[in-house]
Amino acid sequence: MGEYIIYYRDKIVGGIYDDRLLVKPVSSALALMPNASYELPYQGAREMLLVDNVDSREFLTRLFDAMYDELPAPKKKMQ
């Protein structure tokens, strides 16, 4: 497969697909990246936002912090 899912404080914010960091298109991500392009992580998936500023730890922390409240809670594991 070669892709990686990215979790932030137990919630999925996005992933790395074909050397691209893509995040879920929630409103806070759109506010921080108004010119971000929508891209497909893989065939048949929903579009996600391409993050260009991947070298800035400060930006990524601010982005993930902003997105956190809008992301769905993790699914409970079946026992």
C-alpha positions in Angstrom: 0.0 0.0 0.0 2.6 2.6 0.9 0.3 5.2 2.4 0.3 6.4 6.0 -2.7 7.6 8.1 -1.8 10.5 10.4 -3.4 10.7 13.9 -3.4 13.7 16.1 -4.5 13.1 19.7 -6.3 9.9 18.7 -8.2 11.5 15.7 -7.4 11.0 12.1 -6.4 14.3 10.5 -5.2 13.0 7.1 -2.4 10.9 5.6 0.5 10.7 3.4 -0.4 9.5 -0.1 2.2 9.3 -2.9 4.5 11.7 -1.1 1.7 14.2 -0.5 0.3 15.3 2.9 -3.4 15.4 2.5 -5.8 16.5 5.3 -9.6 16.3 5.7 -11.3 19.3 4.2 -12.9 20.7 7.4 -13.7 24.4 7.7 -10.7 25.2 10.0 -8.3 23.7 7.5 -9.9 25.7 4.7 -9.5 28.8 6.7 -5.8 28.3 7.2 -5.2 27.2 3.6 -7.7 29.1 1.5 -5.9 28.3 -1.7 -5.2 24.7 -1.1 -6.1 22.3 -3.9 -8.4 19.3 -3.5 -6.8 16.0 -4.5 -7.7 12.4 -4.3 -5.6 10.3 -2.0 -6.4 7.2 -4.1 -9.0 6.1 -6.7 -12.5 6.0 -5.3 -11.7 8.1 -2.1 -13.1 11.4 -1.1 -11.1 14.5 -2.0 -8.8 15.9 0.6 -6.8 19.1 0.9 -3.1 19.2 -0.2 -0.8 20.7 2.5 2.1 22.6 0.8 3.7 23.9 4.0 5.0 20.6 5.2 8.4 21.9 6.5 6.9 24.2 9.1 6.4 22.4 12.5 4.6 25.6 13.7 2.2 25.6 10.8 1.4 21.9 11.1 0.8 22.2 14.8 -1.5 25.2 14.3 -3.4 23.3 11.5 -3.9 20.1 13.5 -4.9 22.0 16.6 -7.4 24.0 14.6 -8.9 20.9 12.9 -9.1 18.8 16.1 -12.5 19.9 17.4 -14.1 19.4 13.9 -12.9 15.8 13.5 -15.0 12.9 14.4 -14.3 11.0 17.6 -12.4 7.7 17.3 -14.7 4.7 16.8 -14.9 2.5 19.8 -13.2 -0.8 19.5 -15.3 -4.0 19.5 -14.4 -6.5 22.2 
